Amino acid sequence: MQKLVLLRHGESLWNKENRFTGWTDVDLSADGVLQAVRAGQVLKKNRFTFDIAFTSVLKRSIKTLHTVLDQMDLLWLPVQKSWRLNERFYGALQGLNKAEVIRQYGEEQVHLWRRDPHAHPPAIDEQDERFPGHYLRYNDLTYRELPLTENLTETMTRVLPFWHEAIIPALRQNQKVIICAHGNSLRALVQYIENLSDEAVTELDIPTAIPWVYELDDRLNAMKHYYLE
């Protein structure tokens, strides 16, 4: 039996301001830093350790992981960063206050944009300053990999190659793994691991900075999962 730990980053400044964030590189809030500290302390208290860590290329996730590993005296661990673990790209909603968007478009429409695995938020164009193609960290992405908007199903589609090519091989080598990422990239991963229906994943919420532990069998099938608090 192996254990795999998933961790959503601590509260970000835009989480605190109730804004859609997506790929915007927003920092942790002061509370988010404290949440990350507590997550590291909880993992250490429960005698978890890791051999390798994975995270996105966004600072709120990177800093959360760094803080957790610092609390566990594991800063020396190898860390692999990938854009494939980034938050879902929310298109033209990025930066907007969620309550204001609800007032403009209605609660039902915003709920679909946020929760329906096949619903696309309004897209941006390539001239928009939020377009990832303007940023050095995405220089290696192909034109088709640079999103203008993204639904949860598309998020899963770009997360899964990294899962199969980087994370699964580590687990097969019996390495102890932690993945620190984002609400929607983790929701996509959980949907795949547990083979959840679209209806079930619509109701799935992943809180900030509370470790989600999977116990995996010898074939890396999930036997059970639980939050570590």
Backbone as JSON, one array per atom type, in Angstrom:
{
  "sequence": "MQKLVLLRHGESLWNKENRFTGWTDVDLSADGVLQAVRAGQVLKKNRFTFDIAFTSVLKRSIKTLHTVLDQMDLLWLPVQKSWRLNERFYGALQGLNKAEVIRQYGEEQVHLWRRDPHAHPPAIDEQDERFPGHYLRYNDLTYRELPLTENLTETMTRVLPFWHEAIIPALRQNQKVIICAHGNSLRALVQYIENLSDEAVTELDIPTAIPWVYELDDRLNAMKHYYLE",
  "N": [[0.84, -1.19, 0.0], [0.55, 2.18, -0.88], [0.86, 5.71, -0.21], [-0.48, 8.69, -1.47], [-0.27, 12.14, -1.6], [-2.35, 14.88, -2.09], [-2.5, 18.39, -2.44], [-4.08, 21.41, -2.23], [-3.1, 24.75, -2.94], [-2.43, 27.31, -0.42], [-4.63, 29.97, 0.75], [-4.97, 32.51, -1.65], [-4.19, 35.95, -2.6], [-6.18, 36.78, -4.33], [-8.12, 34.83, -3.91], [-8.91, 35.69, -1.41], [-10.0, 38.15, -2.09], [-12.12, 37.32, -3.53], [-11.93, 36.83, -6.3], [-11.81, 35.63, -9.71], [-9.12, 33.64, -10.66], [-7.38, 31.78, -12.15], [-4.77, 31.43, -14.5], [-3.43, 33.68, -13.72], [-0.72, 35.06, -11.98], [-0.88, 35.11, -8.94], [-0.02, 35.98, -5.59], [0.31, 34.29, -2.35], [-1.94, 35.03, 0.35], [-1.55, 36.48, 3.66], [-2.89, 34.8, 5.44], [-2.94, 32.56, 3.82], [-0.26, 31.77, 3.78], [0.03, 31.0, 6.47], [-1.77, 28.87, 6.47], [-0.4, 27.07, 4.82], [1.84, 26.61, 6.42], [0.61, 25.27, 8.56], [-0.32, 23.0, 7.21], [2.09, 21.7, 6.56], [2.99, 21.18, 9.15], [1.01, 19.44, 10.08], [1.33, 17.26, 8.35], [3.93, 16.49, 9.09], [3.54, 15.87, 11.81], [1.95, 13.62, 11.54], [3.75, 11.87, 10.61], [4.42, 11.73, 7.92], [6.46, 11.51, 5.0], [8.39, 12.41, 2.09], [9.59, 11.58, -1.21], [9.68, 12.87, -3.61], [8.35, 15.81, -5.18], [5.65, 17.52, -6.78], [4.51, 20.33, -8.64], [2.77, 23.28, -9.85], [3.49, 25.99, -12.19], [2.93, 28.32, -10.98], [3.11, 30.9, -8.55], [1.63, 30.81, -6.13], [1.13, 28.14, -5.67], [3.73, 27.06, -5.79], [4.97, 28.4, -3.63], [3.41, 27.51, -1.51], [4.04, 24.75, -1.51], [6.82, 24.94, -1.01], [6.79, 26.04, 1.58], [5.49, 24.02, 3.02], [7.35, 21.89, 2.72], [9.51, 23.04, 3.98], [8.6, 23.15, 6.65], [8.64, 20.46, 7.15], [11.28, 19.84, 7.07], [12.29, 19.16, 4.57], [13.32, 20.51, 2.41], [15.28, 19.9, 0.63], [14.32, 18.14, -1.21], [13.76, 16.82, -4.55], [11.93, 18.75, -6.88], [9.44, 18.87, -9.26], [8.21, 21.08, -11.63], [5.36, 21.97, -13.5], [3.46, 23.39, -16.14], [1.22, 22.03, -16.71], [-0.04, 21.37, -14.39], [-1.2, 23.7, -13.65], [-3.8, 25.99, -12.52], [-7.17, 25.87, -13.75], [-7.79, 27.63, -16.78], [-9.39, 30.59, -16.76], [-10.16, 32.39, -18.72], [-11.75, 35.32, -19.89], [-12.84, 35.9, -17.45], [-10.89, 36.09, -15.56], [-9.49, 37.85, -12.92], [-11.79, 39.23, -12.36], [-14.32, 40.12, -9.97], [-16.16, 37.66, -8.27], [-18.76, 37.95, -7.21], [-19.62, 40.26, -8.52], [-19.64, 39.36, -11.16], [-21.67, 37.47, -10.99], [-23.85, 39.18, -10.52], [-23.93, 40.42, -12.99], [-24.24, 38.37, -14.94], [-25.88, 36.44, -13.86], [-26.69, 33.95, -11.41], [-27.06, 31.26, -12.14], [-25.8, 30.99, -14.68], [-23.12, 31.62, -14.03], [-22.59, 29.59, -12.22], [-22.63, 27.41, -13.97], [-20.39, 28.05, -15.57], [-18.4, 27.77, -13.65], [-18.69, 25.16, -12.64], [-19.78, 23.17, -14.4], [-18.41, 20.56, -16.23], [-18.1, 20.86, -18.98], [-18.55, 23.43, -19.76], [-17.58, 26.55, -21.08], [-15.95, 29.43, -19.87], [-16.21, 32.95, -20.86], [-14.07, 33.7, -23.59], [-10.71, 35.04, -23.99], [-8.75, 37.12, -26.25], [-5.78, 36.91, -28.31], [-4.44, 39.28, -28.02], [-4.94, 40.2, -25.54], [-3.73, 41.08, -22.33], [-3.7, 39.04, -20.53], [-3.26, 36.73, -21.91], [-1.49, 33.71, -22.11], [0.64, 33.41, -23.88], [2.19, 35.69, -23.84], [4.07, 35.46, -21.87], [7.19, 34.52, -20.49], [7.52, 32.07, -19.17], [5.92, 30.31, -20.52], [6.99, 29.82, -22.96], [7.74, 27.44, -24.18], [5.45, 26.16, -24.88], [3.17, 24.9, -27.33], [1.26, 26.49, -29.96], [-1.35, 25.48, -29.85], [-1.5, 24.65, -27.27], [-1.73, 26.89, -25.72], [-4.09, 28.45, -23.9], [-7.24, 30.13, -24.52], [-9.58, 30.09, -23.23], [-10.97, 27.7, -20.92], [-12.44, 24.6, -20.07], [-13.36, 22.22, -17.45], [-13.02, 19.61, -18.38], [-11.14, 19.95, -20.42], [-9.07, 20.85, -18.86], [-8.48, 18.49, -17.46], [-7.58, 17.0, -19.64], [-5.09, 18.18, -20.25], [-3.76, 17.84, -17.85], [-3.49, 15.06, -17.48], [-1.42, 13.87, -19.23], [0.94, 14.62, -17.84], [0.5, 13.36, -15.4], [0.62, 10.64, -16.21], [3.18, 10.49, -17.39], [5.06, 11.48, -15.6], [4.27, 11.41, -12.82], [3.02, 8.89, -12.26], [5.18, 7.07, -12.99], [6.97, 7.69, -10.86], [5.48, 6.82, -8.63], [5.34, 4.12, -9.25], [7.9, 3.39, -8.78], [7.88, 3.21, -6.12], [8.14, 5.62, -4.82], [7.5, 8.2, -2.46], [5.0, 10.52, -2.8], [4.04, 13.94, -3.18], [1.65, 16.17, -4.43], [1.27, 19.42, -5.15], [-1.06, 21.68, -6.02], [-3.82, 23.15, -7.69], [-7.29, 24.18, -7.2], [-8.97, 23.35, -9.42], [-7.27, 21.89, -11.17], [-6.63, 19.83, -9.47], [-9.21, 18.84, -8.96], [-9.79, 17.81, -11.48], [-7.88, 15.79, -11.6], [-8.67, 14.17, -9.44], [-11.18, 13.39, -10.4], [-10.38, 11.73, -12.48], [-8.79, 9.74, -11.13], [-10.67, 8.55, -9.43], [-12.64, 7.92, -11.17], [-14.94, 9.53, -11.43], [-18.26, 10.63, -12.12], [-19.49, 13.25, -14.33], [-21.47, 14.62, -13.0], [-20.89, 14.07, -10.31], [-18.36, 15.24, -9.95], [-18.99, 17.87, -10.28], [-20.01, 18.6, -7.83], [-17.82, 18.52, -6.21], [-15.64, 19.9, -3.89], [-12.5, 21.27, -3.07], [-10.74, 22.1, -0.33], [-8.55, 24.84, 0.68], [-5.19, 24.11, 1.31], [-5.39, 21.77, 2.92], [-4.27, 18.62, 3.48], [-5.0, 16.0, 1.24], [-5.29, 12.67, 1.29], [-4.52, 9.78, -0.5], [-4.84, 6.28, -0.35], [-3.25, 3.77, -2.01], [-3.45, 0.74, -3.91], [-1.41, -2.13, -4.92], [-1.51, -1.92, -7.66], [-1.85, 0.7, -8.04], [-4.41, 1.62, -7.78], [-7.0, 3.53, -6.31], [-7.81, 2.94, -3.0], [-8.9, 4.09, -0.71], [-9.64, 7.4, 0.55], [-8.86, 10.42, 2.38], [-9.1, 13.43, 4.32], [-6.43, 15.08, 5.97], [-6.25, 16.41, 9.02]],
  "CA": [[0.0, 0.0, 0.0], [1.24, 3.46, -0.96], [0.06, 6.9, 0.04], [-0.28, 9.83, -2.34], [-0.86, 13.33, -0.99], [-2.72, 16.02, -2.92], [-2.64, 19.59, -1.62], [-4.38, 22.69, -2.89], [-2.33, 25.85, -2.36], [-3.08, 28.15, 0.58], [-5.43, 31.09, 0.25], [-4.24, 33.55, -2.4], [-4.73, 37.3, -2.45], [-7.43, 36.89, -5.09], [-9.12, 34.06, -3.17], [-9.39, 36.56, -0.34], [-10.8, 39.21, -2.7], [-13.22, 36.66, -4.25], [-11.73, 37.04, -7.73], [-11.38, 34.52, -10.55], [-7.66, 33.76, -10.74], [-6.86, 31.06, -13.31], [-3.31, 31.4, -14.66], [-2.82, 34.9, -13.2], [0.26, 34.6, -10.99], [-1.19, 35.83, -7.71], [0.71, 35.47, -4.42], [-0.45, 33.88, -1.17], [-2.26, 36.0, 1.39], [-0.91, 36.15, 4.94], [-3.57, 33.6, 5.93], [-2.52, 31.45, 2.99], [1.05, 31.32, 4.27], [-0.22, 30.28, 7.72], [-2.39, 27.59, 6.11], [0.67, 26.2, 4.33], [2.62, 26.21, 7.6], [-0.16, 24.26, 9.3], [-0.34, 21.76, 6.43], [3.37, 21.05, 6.78], [3.05, 20.68, 10.53], [0.11, 18.28, 10.18], [1.99, 16.13, 7.68], [5.05, 16.05, 9.92], [2.97, 15.25, 13.02], [1.45, 12.29, 11.18], [4.92, 11.08, 10.18], [4.57, 11.62, 6.47], [7.68, 11.99, 4.38], [8.26, 12.33, 0.65], [10.8, 11.41, -2.01], [9.62, 13.79, -4.74], [7.19, 16.69, -5.13], [5.23, 18.08, -8.06], [3.69, 21.52, -8.49], [2.55, 24.05, -11.07], [4.48, 27.05, -12.37], [2.33, 29.52, -10.4], [3.79, 31.12, -7.27], [0.84, 30.43, -4.95], [1.34, 26.71, -5.49], [5.15, 26.84, -5.51], [5.27, 28.87, -2.28], [2.77, 26.59, -0.57], [4.86, 23.55, -1.42], [8.08, 25.3, -0.36], [6.52, 26.22, 3.0], [5.22, 22.69, 3.57], [8.6, 21.13, 2.79], [10.32, 23.7, 5.02], [8.09, 22.68, 7.94], [8.97, 19.04, 7.28], [12.72, 19.72, 6.9], [12.47, 18.43, 3.31], [13.57, 21.46, 1.32], [16.25, 19.32, -0.3], [13.66, 17.21, -2.14], [13.56, 17.24, -5.95], [10.6, 19.27, -7.18], [9.17, 19.06, -10.68], [7.16, 22.05, -11.9], [4.79, 21.85, -14.84], [2.27, 24.19, -16.46], [0.08, 21.12, -16.81], [-0.71, 21.37, -13.09], [-1.79, 25.02, -13.41], [-5.24, 26.13, -12.36], [-7.96, 26.01, -14.97], [-7.69, 28.97, -17.36], [-10.75, 31.13, -16.7], [-10.43, 33.3, -19.81], [-12.05, 36.73, -19.62], [-13.27, 36.07, -16.06], [-9.72, 36.24, -14.68], [-9.35, 39.17, -12.33], [-13.09, 39.79, -12.03], [-14.92, 39.72, -8.7], [-17.19, 36.66, -8.55], [-20.08, 38.5, -6.9], [-19.99, 41.2, -9.59], [-19.95, 38.55, -12.34], [-23.01, 36.91, -10.75], [-24.83, 40.25, -10.73], [-24.0, 40.74, -14.42], [-24.65, 37.25, -15.8], [-26.82, 35.56, -13.18], [-26.06, 32.87, -10.63], [-27.1, 29.99, -12.87], [-24.76, 31.0, -15.71], [-21.8, 31.58, -13.39], [-22.45, 28.23, -11.68], [-22.26, 26.55, -15.1], [-19.0, 28.33, -15.93], [-17.49, 27.3, -12.6], [-18.85, 23.77, -12.23], [-20.07, 22.22, -15.48], [-17.13, 20.15, -16.83], [-18.04, 21.14, -20.41], [-18.9, 24.83, -20.01], [-16.45, 27.46, -21.25], [-16.09, 30.86, -19.57], [-15.9, 33.79, -22.03], [-12.67, 33.62, -24.0], [-9.95, 36.24, -24.31], [-8.06, 36.99, -27.53], [-4.32, 36.86, -28.15], [-3.92, 40.61, -27.69], [-5.24, 40.44, -24.13], [-2.53, 40.95, -21.5], [-3.8, 37.79, -19.78], [-2.92, 35.6, -22.79], [-0.23, 33.12, -21.63], [1.71, 33.52, -24.86], [3.0, 36.88, -23.57], [4.9, 35.24, -20.7], [8.38, 33.71, -20.75], [7.42, 30.71, -18.62], [5.15, 29.46, -21.42], [7.61, 29.86, -24.28], [7.88, 26.11, -24.77], [4.15, 25.61, -25.24], [2.75, 25.07, -28.71], [0.13, 27.4, -30.13], [-2.58, 24.8, -29.44], [-1.48, 24.46, -25.81], [-1.95, 28.18, -25.08], [-5.55, 28.56, -23.85], [-7.99, 31.38, -24.51], [-10.53, 29.73, -22.18], [-10.77, 26.28, -20.64], [-13.38, 23.96, -19.17], [-12.72, 21.23, -16.58], [-12.62, 18.46, -19.19], [-9.88, 20.32, -21.08], [-8.05, 20.86, -17.81], [-8.08, 17.1, -17.27], [-6.84, 16.55, -20.83], [-3.69, 18.61, -20.21], [-3.15, 17.32, -16.62], [-3.24, 13.62, -17.52], [-0.1, 13.47, -19.72], [1.93, 14.77, -16.76], [0.21, 12.28, -14.46], [1.1, 9.36, -16.73], [4.58, 10.52, -17.8], [5.96, 11.9, -14.51], [3.85, 11.05, -11.47], [2.85, 7.44, -12.19], [6.48, 6.39, -12.88], [7.5, 7.86, -9.51], [4.73, 5.94, -7.75], [5.72, 2.73, -9.55], [9.21, 3.18, -8.15], [7.61, 3.26, -4.68], [8.48, 6.91, -4.24], [6.43, 8.87, -1.72], [4.73, 11.66, -3.68], [3.09, 14.99, -2.88], [1.3, 17.05, -5.54], [0.69, 20.69, -4.68], [-1.57, 22.33, -7.22], [-4.91, 24.12, -7.63], [-8.6, 23.58, -7.02], [-9.52, 22.68, -10.59], [-6.36, 20.85, -11.67], [-6.79, 18.69, -8.55], [-10.53, 18.26, -9.21], [-9.66, 17.0, -12.69], [-7.11, 14.6, -11.26], [-9.53, 13.33, -8.6], [-12.19, 12.79, -11.27], [-9.75, 10.62, -13.2], [-8.37, 8.69, -10.21], [-11.84, 7.88, -8.87], [-13.6, 7.69, -12.24], [-16.16, 10.21, -11.04], [-19.13, 11.15, -13.18], [-19.52, 14.7, -14.42], [-22.36, 15.12, -11.94], [-20.21, 13.98, -9.02], [-17.26, 16.21, -9.87], [-19.61, 19.19, -10.15], [-20.23, 18.87, -6.4], [-16.57, 18.34, -5.47], [-14.88, 21.07, -3.45], [-11.22, 20.94, -2.43], [-10.37, 23.27, 0.47], [-7.16, 25.26, 0.6], [-4.1, 23.72, 2.22], [-5.67, 20.62, 3.79], [-3.79, 17.46, 2.72], [-5.94, 14.95, 0.82], [-4.44, 11.47, 1.23], [-5.0, 8.56, -1.14], [-4.17, 5.01, -0.15], [-3.26, 3.09, -3.3], [-3.04, -0.65, -3.87], [-0.19, -2.43, -5.69], [-1.73, -1.51, -9.04], [-2.05, 2.15, -7.94], [-5.82, 1.96, -7.72], [-7.34, 4.16, -5.04], [-8.62, 2.12, -2.09], [-9.63, 5.03, 0.15], [-9.02, 8.73, 0.66], [-9.31, 11.16, 3.55], [-8.37, 14.65, 4.65], [-5.56, 15.02, 7.14], [-6.42, 17.69, 9.7]],
  "C": [[0.87, 1.25, 0.0], [0.28, 4.59, -0.63], [0.51, 8.02, -0.9], [-0.97, 11.02, -1.7], [-1.1, 14.4, -2.04], [-2.95, 17.22, -2.0], [-2.96, 20.79, -2.5], [-3.59, 23.78, -2.17], [-3.12, 26.58, -1.28], [-3.85, 29.29, -0.06], [-4.54, 32.11, -0.46], [-4.88, 34.91, -2.15], [-6.06, 37.44, -3.19], [-8.51, 35.95, -4.55], [-9.77, 34.95, -2.12], [-10.3, 37.66, -0.89], [-11.96, 38.67, -3.54], [-13.15, 36.9, -5.75], [-11.43, 35.72, -8.44], [-9.88, 34.7, -10.84], [-7.09, 33.07, -11.97], [-5.34, 31.04, -13.34], [-2.65, 32.71, -14.2], [-1.94, 34.53, -12.01], [0.15, 35.41, -9.7], [-0.5, 35.17, -6.52], [-0.25, 34.96, -3.35], [-0.79, 35.08, -0.31], [-1.5, 35.61, 2.66], [-1.56, 34.91, 5.54], [-3.16, 32.37, 5.12], [-1.18, 30.89, 3.4], [0.87, 30.51, 5.55], [-0.88, 28.93, 7.45], [-1.34, 26.59, 5.63], [1.56, 25.71, 5.47], [1.9, 25.1, 8.35], [-0.2, 22.93, 8.54], [0.96, 21.0, 6.6], [3.48, 20.45, 8.16], [2.19, 19.44, 10.72], [0.74, 17.06, 9.52], [3.15, 15.59, 8.5], [4.56, 15.33, 11.16], [2.49, 13.84, 12.74], [2.52, 11.43, 10.51], [4.95, 10.79, 8.68], [5.96, 12.09, 6.07], [7.54, 11.77, 2.88], [9.62, 12.14, 0.01], [10.86, 12.41, -3.17], [8.33, 14.59, -4.64], [6.93, 17.25, -6.52], [4.36, 19.3, -7.8], [3.55, 22.21, -9.84], [3.67, 25.07, -11.25], [3.93, 28.39, -11.84], [2.77, 29.66, -8.94], [2.96, 30.71, -6.06], [0.98, 28.94, -4.65], [2.79, 26.41, -5.11], [5.48, 27.24, -4.07], [4.61, 28.0, -1.22], [3.61, 25.34, -0.39], [6.16, 23.83, -0.69], [7.89, 25.41, 1.16], [6.27, 24.88, 3.68], [6.52, 21.9, 3.74], [9.54, 21.73, 3.83], [9.9, 23.22, 6.4], [8.48, 21.23, 8.21], [10.46, 18.77, 7.19], [13.05, 18.89, 5.66], [12.74, 19.36, 2.13], [14.54, 20.93, 0.27], [15.6, 18.42, -1.35], [13.68, 17.72, -3.57], [12.11, 17.64, -6.17], [10.48, 19.44, -8.69], [8.0, 20.02, -10.85], [6.66, 21.87, -13.33], [3.56, 22.74, -14.99], [1.03, 23.32, -16.51], [-0.69, 21.0, -15.48], [-1.31, 22.73, -12.74], [-3.29, 24.93, -13.15], [-5.91, 26.16, -13.73], [-7.88, 27.46, -15.46], [-9.1, 29.54, -17.52], [-11.03, 32.22, -17.74], [-10.69, 34.72, -19.36], [-12.55, 36.97, -18.2], [-12.1, 36.37, -15.13], [-9.54, 37.69, -14.24], [-10.67, 39.79, -11.9], [-13.59, 39.26, -10.69], [-16.11, 38.79, -8.98], [-18.6, 37.18, -8.28], [-20.55, 39.46, -7.99], [-20.35, 40.44, -10.88], [-21.33, 37.93, -12.2], [-24.08, 37.96, -10.98], [-25.01, 40.55, -12.22], [-24.62, 39.62, -15.24], [-25.68, 36.32, -15.17], [-26.12, 34.38, -12.53], [-26.0, 31.56, -11.38], [-25.99, 29.92, -13.92], [-23.38, 30.88, -15.1], [-21.56, 30.2, -12.77], [-22.05, 27.26, -12.79], [-20.8, 26.77, -15.48], [-18.04, 27.72, -14.92], [-17.52, 25.78, -12.44], [-19.1, 22.77, -13.35], [-18.76, 21.85, -16.18], [-16.98, 20.53, -18.3], [-18.33, 22.6, -20.76], [-17.64, 25.69, -20.07], [-16.79, 28.86, -20.72], [-15.81, 31.68, -20.84], [-14.4, 33.8, -22.33], [-12.04, 35.01, -24.1], [-9.42, 36.1, -25.73], [-6.55, 37.11, -27.28], [-3.7, 38.21, -27.84], [-4.13, 40.96, -26.22], [-3.98, 40.22, -23.3], [-2.54, 39.66, -20.68], [-3.45, 36.56, -20.62], [-1.57, 35.02, -22.4], [0.94, 33.24, -22.6], [2.6, 34.73, -24.68], [4.08, 36.63, -22.51], [5.99, 34.2, -20.97], [8.19, 32.27, -20.29], [6.67, 29.76, -19.54], [5.73, 29.42, -22.83], [7.68, 28.5, -24.97], [6.55, 25.49, -25.18], [3.87, 25.84, -26.72], [1.56, 26.03, -28.78], [-1.16, 26.77, -29.61], [-2.64, 24.61, -27.93], [-1.74, 25.76, -25.05], [-3.45, 28.47, -25.06], [-6.03, 30.0, -23.98], [-9.14, 31.3, -23.49], [-10.38, 28.22, -21.99], [-11.89, 25.78, -19.74], [-12.66, 22.85, -18.38], [-12.26, 20.01, -17.37], [-11.31, 18.74, -19.91], [-8.75, 20.42, -20.07], [-7.56, 19.44, -17.55], [-7.22, 16.61, -18.43], [-5.38, 16.99, -20.78], [-2.99, 18.19, -18.91], [-2.69, 15.87, -16.8], [-1.91, 13.21, -18.16], [1.0, 13.59, -18.65], [1.74, 13.69, -15.7], [0.83, 10.97, -14.94], [2.62, 9.35, -16.99], [5.54, 10.84, -16.65], [5.55, 11.33, -13.16], [3.68, 9.54, -11.32], [4.19, 6.7, -12.15], [7.11, 6.52, -11.5], [6.8, 6.93, -8.53], [5.11, 4.47, -7.99], [7.09, 2.38, -9.01], [9.12, 3.25, -6.62], [8.09, 4.56, -4.03], [7.25, 7.5, -3.55], [6.23, 10.25, -2.36], [3.75, 12.63, -3.03], [2.9, 15.84, -4.12], [0.64, 18.28, -4.96], [0.23, 21.47, -5.91], [-2.78, 23.21, -6.87], [-6.26, 23.42, -7.57], [-9.07, 22.79, -8.21], [-8.57, 21.66, -11.21], [-6.43, 19.62, -10.77], [-8.16, 18.04, -8.72], [-10.48, 17.36, -10.45], [-8.92, 15.7, -12.4], [-7.93, 13.64, -10.41], [-10.61, 12.66, -9.45], [-11.62, 11.59, -12.01], [-9.42, 9.46, -12.26], [-9.57, 7.87, -9.72], [-12.91, 7.56, -9.91], [-14.96, 8.29, -11.89], [-16.96, 10.63, -12.26], [-19.03, 12.67, -13.22], [-20.39, 15.3, -13.32], [-21.66, 15.13, -10.59], [-19.11, 15.03, -8.9], [-17.79, 17.64, -9.78], [-19.77, 19.59, -8.69], [-18.94, 18.83, -5.58], [-15.91, 19.67, -5.16], [-13.6, 20.61, -2.78], [-10.77, 22.17, -1.66], [-8.89, 23.6, 0.35], [-6.33, 24.64, 1.71], [-4.48, 22.69, 3.27], [-5.27, 19.37, 3.01], [-4.9, 16.43, 2.48], [-5.08, 13.72, 0.54], [-5.18, 10.35, 0.51], [-4.17, 7.37, -0.66], [-4.36, 4.19, -1.41], [-2.84, 1.63, -3.13], [-1.82, -0.87, -4.77], [-0.31, -2.05, -7.16], [-2.02, -0.01, -9.14], [-3.51, 2.55, -8.12], [-6.14, 2.54, -6.34], [-8.25, 3.24, -4.23], [-9.46, 3.0, -1.18], [-8.94, 6.38, 0.09], [-9.61, 9.44, 1.86], [-8.49, 12.45, 3.66], [-7.58, 14.45, 5.93], [-5.63, 16.37, 7.84], [-5.92, 17.62, 11.14]]
}
